[in-house]
Amino acid sequence: MIHTRDHKTAYLLDPWHFLGEKRRKLMDTSWAALFREHILCELPVSKVAPFFNDTFGRPTKELYTALGVLVLQQIHDLTDEETVSQLAFNLQWHYALDIVDESDEAKYLCAKTLWNLRELVIENHLDEVLFERSAEVLARVFNVDTRTQRIDSVHIKSNMRRLGRIGIFVKTLHTFLINLKRHHQELFETLAQDLVDRYLPDKALSCFSLIKPSEAQKTLETVSGDLFHLVQCFAHHAQVSSMYSYATMVRVLKEHCEIKAEEGDAVEMTVKASREIPSDSLQNPSDPDATYDGHKGQGYQVQVMETYCTHEDEQEKDKTLNLITHLEVQPACESDAHALIPALESAIERGLAPAQVLADSLYGSDENSEKAEQMGVEVVSPTMGAGKDDTLSLSDFSLSEKGKIMACPQGHTPVKVKHKKHRYTVAFDSSHCMHCPFREACPVKPGKKHHYLRYEDKTMRIATRRAMEHTPEFKDKYRWRAGIEATMSEYDRTTGVKRVRVRGFPAVRYCATLKAMGVNLFRATAVRNALKEKGEAPQPGDSLLHRVILVFKERIGEVWGKLKRLLSPFPSHWRPDQSYMAA
């Protein structure tokens, strides 16, 4: 049965009166107070409740407490055993989760229940709902100005070992042989004993890490040949070929080897060069979702977009909340160029739309800038590549407000201008161009009747943006982008996100998303304490009479709920008239 409490109702008598003045002050200035006041009631219990029965079965753990424990576990980077201990004995957790009962039912959660609820949240993407709701609540409570934001990505790693190419082959073979022996003993016994001795024992696996660099290529050909042999042996065996470990062998074979069929049904297998291996190839059989980034290595990446303030005054900065408004976990092989538009769409949909976004050059492609402009967002980003110093660009010409060329760098006006769709052709007098001192560096080229400059809208936009990069206005705007690097450092230092304890994309997404909630929570706590020092923090305004009414309403609701549960096992004709009960 579903078990929840109404955490919005205030207590008539303070259940935390046993805390002394100094301890109570520490509690009220900690993250626990902020979590209890603003986050706890917004946890998506309504999305978890449908997975349980309201009238049948054993009562669930209090769902607000259970969801809150999942969040606090990731925020503080705890194991399951540490989480159970913290819930049982940590007074700060009890305060944050609004637990005033001293029973085991209220303060104990077994590791199995924690695991089951975590799987439920992961499978239904409720971690994303948790982050989005908390961000929206904090943005509303602290009046966050979302007009200026910045975006960047951070590389994270799952709990897997870094393997080279030989290690990937050997680990894949080892896993397959274990599963084959476990499920198909008779087929396992048909394999050559030397192949089994080479890959099945754990001690044999360690030998492959001792291979000299000069022997690496020869060893790679040997292990790839053994893998190819096993794939062919069981290709037509339905039960074996349906095994996950066999499918992993097939994947590794396709990614690392090239297979050619020759005359007479002969098959030739060759190992690909390292540069030919795709970035989305298998990095470790233990984590099939992990991919490779040429700059940062194996793992995943997290796209983070946050607000920022431009106050130079340190006191004003302390009172302004820099809020993470969007977070998305991606494979490491994904390009940052595809992350900007989804981030803007998500922020706009949730009422956290920016007017200006600072980003690296990969985010600020011409296509992204045009799409963002249609969404009402200005992208401030350097353009890809660099202009040549010894040549003139389109930005050196005199341009109109609409982007048309009015004169060349020497001040000569064009003879005529043609515009067809997105292409422009500008003709200049050849007599001027022939004697121009910049004719070698000028993009204007001779034609039949005139000298011509041909360009497209995209070329003009890029040239204009590249010229803007050298202006003081652009440098003053873009200097604030560097602040997101401090966010990435804080993200890792406070939550340990760069090395999570799990494997697989869904679990990694879950951990990274809830850990971002921690960054927002700790930042909001610091801002609220700064506002309290200045006397600007909002104070609770509930009167004593209002609290009495709320408590009375809560107690009546509890009695009515218990009465409904007592009557539910009986036939409907045994139950009192519903209208009478309502009266």
N, C-alpha and C positions, 0 to 999 in steps of 0.2 A: 504494500500500500504506500501511497505517496505521503511523505512527511515533510512539511514546510512550516516555517514560522513567519509571522508578520514582523519584520524588522523595522518597519517604518513607524510603528507605534512606540511612543516614548514611555519610559517607566515612571510610575508614580513616585517610587522611592529609588534612589540611586543604588544600583547593585554593586557599584565599585567604591562605596564609601570607605571600605577597609584600606584603601590606598592612602598613604599619607600625602600631605600637600606637595612635597617635592616629587614623589613618584607619580602622582597624578599629573603634575605639570609635564614631566618627561613623557608620559603616555599621550597627553593631549597634543604635544608638539612632534610626535613621531608619525611615521607612515601609517601606523595602525589606526589612529583616529581618523585620518583622511579616508582610509579604505572603508572604515565602518560607516562614516557619514555619507559618502557619495558613491562608492563602488559596490558595496555589498548588496544594496537593494536593486541594483541594475543588472545583477548577474542573470543570465538567460535561463532561469529555472523553468519557465513556460515551454522552452524548447526541449528540455530534458524530461519533463514530467510525462509526455506521451509515451515514453518507452517503458513506463511502469503502469501497473493497474491501480486504480483509485480505490477499489473495494475488495481486492483479493490479494492474498500473499502476505508475506512478512513486511512490516513497515520499513521503508528505506531510511537511510541516514538522512538527517535534515539536509535538504538539497542545497540550500544557500551555503551551509557549512562545507558540504562536500565539494561544490564548485569553487568556493573560496580557497579550500586547501590545495586544489590543483593549481590555482594561480600563485599562491604563496610558495608552493614547492619550486616552481620555475623561477620566480623572482629571486629566491634565495639560493637557487642552484643546489637542491638537496636530493639525496637518494630517497627511495621509498621508505626505508627503515628510519632515516632521519626525520622524514616528514611525519610519520606516525608518532615519533617521540615528541616532536615540536607541538603537535596538536594536543597531545596528552598533558604536557607539562608547561608549555610556554605561555605565560600570562599575557604577553603582548599579542599572541595569536588569538587567545580567547577574547581579548578586547576588540581586535579587528573583526572577528567573526561573530561578535555579539553573543558569546556563549556565557551564560550566567549559571547554568545548571552544573553541578559537580558530578553527575552520573557518568558511567562509562558510555552510555548511549549517546551522550552529548559530546564527550571529549575523546572518544576512541574510534579510530577508523582502521580496520585491518588492511594489510597490504593488498590482499586479493580484491577487496572492495575498491580500493584506490586504483588498482590496475584496470578493473572492469569499467569504472566510470571514465578513466582516461581514454580507453579504447572507444567508448561511446562518443566522447567529445571529438576525438580525432576523426572517426569515420564520418561524422556528420558536420565537419568543418565548424564546430561551435567555438573553436579557439579564435577564429576570425571574428565571430560575433562578439565574443568577450572583449577583444581588443577594440573593435569599432565602437561598441557601446561605451566603454570606459573613456575612450578618446573624446567622444561626443559630450559625455557628462563633464569631463574636466574642461573642455573648451567652453561650455556654457557657464560653469561655476566661476571660472577665472577670466571670463570675457576675453578669450584669446583672439588676437587679431590674426586672421589667417590670410591676409592679403599678400604677405611676403613669405615665401617658403623656398626651401632648397632640397635637392634630391641627390643621393649618391648610393652606392652599393658597398657591401662589406662581404668578404669571403669567410665562410664558416666551414668546419669539418665535422663529420659525424664520427662515431666511435668505431672507426675501422683502421686497419693497418695500411700504411702506404706500400703498395706493391709495384714492382717493375713488371715488364712484359713476361719474363720467365716466372715470376711469382704468381701472376694471374693464371698462366697455363697450369702450373703445378697445383695451385689451390683449387682450381676448377676440376682437375682430374681427381684430386684427393676427395673432394666432396661427392663426386659421382660414384667413386668406388665404395665409399661408405654407404651410400643409399642403395647401391646395387647389392651389396652384401646383406643389407638389412632386409630388403624386400624381395630379392630374387637370388637366393642362395645358390640354386642350381646353375644359373647363368654365370654367377660370379666365379664358380669353381672351374668354368671352362676357360677362363682367361689365363694367359701365360704367367707363370709364377714370378719371373723377373720383373714384369710390368707392375704386378701387385706389390712386390717388395720395394719397388722404386717410388711409388706414390702413396701407398696406403698408410704406412706407419708414420707417426708424428715425428720421430727422429729422422726419418728419411727426408722429410720436408725441409728440415733445418740445413741439410747438406747443400741445397740449391742456393742458399744465401752466401755460401763460401766460394762461389765460382769466380775465377779470375776474369777480368775484363777481356783478356785475349781469347778466352774460351766461351764467352757469352753467346756469340753468334752460332757456334756449333751446338751449344746446349739448347738454344732456342729452337733450332731446326729439329733436334731430337724430341723435345717435349711436344712441339707442334705436330710432329709425325705420329707420336703416341696418341695424341688427342684425336687426330684425323682417323686413325685406325679404329678407335673406340666408337666414333660417330658412325663410321661405315658398318661396323659389326652389328650395331643395334638399330640401324636406320629403319629396318622393316619389322622390328618387333614393337607391336602396338603399345604394350604396357610400359616397356622401357622408354620408348621415344616420347611418351606422354609425361614422363617425370620432369620436374622442374630442373633438376641438376643436369639432365640430358639437354634440355633446351638452353641452358647456360653454356654448355660445351659448344653447341651449334652457333650460338651468338659469338662466342670468342673466336671460333674458327672463321666466321664470315668477316669479323672486324680485323683480324690480324693476318689472315692468309688469303691468297688468291688461288682459286681452284679452276683448272682448265680441263675439259674433256678432250682427249685426243682420239685418234682413229683406233678402232678395235675396242671401244668402250674403256680404254685406259684413262685414268684420272691422274693429273699431275698437280701437286700442291706445292706452292712456294710461299715463303714468308714475306710479308710486305715490309717495306722500309718504315722506320719510325715516323717519318714525316707524313706518311700516307694513312696513319691511324686516325680515325675521326675523333673529335673532341667529346662526342657523346658515347664513346665506347665504354665497356665495362672496366671499372677501376679496381673492384674487389668483389668477388662473389658474395661476400657477406653483406654488401650494400649495393644492390644492382641499380639503384637510382642515382648514385653519385656519378658525376661527370668530371671533365677536365677543363681547366682554364689555362691557356698558355702562359699567362702572366702570374697567376696566383696558385695554380696547382689543382689537386683533386678536392672535390667536395661540393658545396652548394654556395649560393650567394643570396643575400637579402637586400632588397631594394627598400630604402628608408627615405621618407619625405617628412620634413618637419618645418614648423614655423620658426621664425627668428626675429629678433628686434634689432633696431639700428640705433639704439640709445648709446651715446658715448658716456653718459653718467653711470657709474657703477651702481649707485643706489637704485636707479630706475631699472637697470638690467636685472637686479635681484628681485624686483617686484613684477617682472614679466615672465610668463611661463612659455618656454620653448617646447612646444608639444609635437610629438610624433603623430602625424595625422594619417599616414599611410604606410603599410608595411606589406611586402610580398616576398615570399621565398621562391627562388627559382633554381634550376640546375645551373651549375657553374659555367656550362658552355653557352648559356644564353647571352646575347649581346645587350648592353645597356640601352642601345638605340630603341629597343622595343618596349621599354619599361615606362617611359614618360607618359604617354597617352593613357594607358590603363590607370596610372596613378592619378592623373587629373580627373578622369571620369569617376573614379571611386570617391575622390574628395568632393567633387561637385555634387554627386548623388547624396552624400551624407551631410551636406550643408557646410563643408569646410573648404570651399573653393578658394584657390589663390588667385591673385591678380598678376603676380609676378613670381617666376620660379628661376632660381639660380641652379645651374647644372654644368657638368663637364661637356666637352665637345661632342662626345658620342650621343648624349641625350639631345643636343641642340642641332640635329640635322635640319636641312631645309624643309624636309617633309614634316618633321615633328613641329617645327616652328610655325608652319602654315596651319597645321591642324589645331595647334594650341591657340593660335590667333583667332581662329573661328570659334573656339570655346571661350574667348574673352580672356586669355592668359598670355602674358608676355614672357617669352623664354629668353633669359640672359645667359648666353653661353658663347664661348669662342667657337669659331668655325673650324672645321676639319682641315688639316693641311696648313701650309704657309705660302704666302705669296712670294714671288721672286723679287729680290731687291733690285735687280738690274732691268726690270721691265715695268712699263706702265700698266695700270689696271683700269677697269671701268670707273672705279671710284675717283680716279684722277681727272675725269671729265666733269664738266659743269652739268648738273642734273636739275631737272624741274622737280616740283613737289610730287608729280606722278611717276618719276623715275625715268623720264625721257632725256636724252642727251641734248643739251642746248649749245655746247661749245666744247672744243678739244682743249687739252692742257695749254696750248698756245693762244687760245682765245678765238679761234676760227669757228664760225657757225657752219653747220652742215648744209649741203646743197639741198638735200631732200632726205626724208625719213619714211621708210615703209614698215608697216606693222601687219603681220599676218599670224593670227592666233597668239602663240607665245613667243614668236620670233620677231626680231627687229633687224632691219638693215639700214644703216646710216651712211650716206654718201658725202664725202668731203671733196673739195676742189683739189685736183691733182697738183696744180701749180703751187699750192701751199704745202702739200705733203712732201713734194719732191725736194723742197729746200728746208724742211723741218729739221732742227738739230736732234730731235728725239725719234727720227724715223726708224732707227734700228730697234729701239725698245718699245715702239708704239704698236698696239694690236691692230691698228688700221693697215690694211693691205691693199696693194694696187689691183685695179680691175680694168675692164675694157674702157669705160668712160671716166670713171672716177676712182678714188680710193675709198674702200668700203670697210665698215666695221659691222660685223654680224655677231649678234649675241641673243640669248634667251632671257626670259624673266628670271629664271632660277639663277643664271650667271650674274645678273644685275643685283639680285637680292644678296647673294653671297659676297659679292664685291663690296656692297654697301655695309654689310655687317662686319666685314674684315676691316674696313676703314673706321668703323665705329669703335673697334677694339682699342684703338690708339688714343681715344678721346678721354679726358679726365672724368667725364660723366660715366662712361662704361666702367672704368677702373674703380670708381667710387662705389658703384653698385656691386660689382663682381667680387670685391674684396671680402664680402660677407660669406661667400661660399665656403671659404676655408674652415668656418666654424663647425661644419658638419663632421669634419675629421675628429673633433673633440667628442662629438656625439657617438661616433663609432667606438672610440676608446672607452667612453663611459658605459656604453652598451656591453662591452666585453668585461670591463673591470667589475661592474656591479652585479652582473648576471652570469658571466662565464659563457657567453653565447658562441664564442669562436671555436669551442670544442665541446659539443653536447654529448650526452651519455647514450644516445640512441642511434639507430640506423634506419635508413629508408626515408623517402621524401615526406610521407604523411607525418611521421613522428618528428622529423627535423622541423617541418613547418609548424607543428604544434609548439615545440619548445621555443623556437625563435619568436613566434608571435606573442606568447604569454610573457616572455622575458622583456619584450618591448613595453608591455604594460608596466613592468617594474620601473623602467626608465621614466615613464610618464609619472608614475606614482611618487617616486623619490624626488623628481623635479618639482612636482606640485606641492609636496610637503615643504620643501625649502622655500618656495615662493610664499606659501601661506604663513610660514613662520616669520618671513621678512615683512609681510603685510601686518601681522599681529604686532610686531615691534613698532610699526608706525601708526598703529591704531586704525588701520584701514580694512582689516579682515571683517567679513560679515559675521554678526553675532546671532545666535539662535533667538527667535522671538516668540516661542511658544509660551503661553500663559499657563498658570497652574490649572485653571478650569479646563483649558483645552486638553491638557495632558490627562486629567481625570476622565474626560469624555472618551479619549482614545483608549485608555486602559480598560474602561468599562466595555467599550465596543469589542476589544480584543478578547476579553474573558467570555463575553456572550458568544462570540464566534467559536471559541474553543469548546464550550459546552455543547453548542449546536452540532459541531463536527463529531464529537464523541458520541452523541445521541444517534446521529445518522449511521455511524459505523456499527453501533450496537444493534440497530434495527435491520441492517442490510442482510443478515443471513436468513431472516424470516420471510415467508411468502408475503406477497403484496397485500393480500386481504387480511393479514394479521396486523398490518401497520396502521397507526392512527391516521385519521384523515389529514391530508397535507394542508388543507386550508386551516384546519384547527391548529396544526403545528405552527403554521406561519403566523396565526393570530397570537 
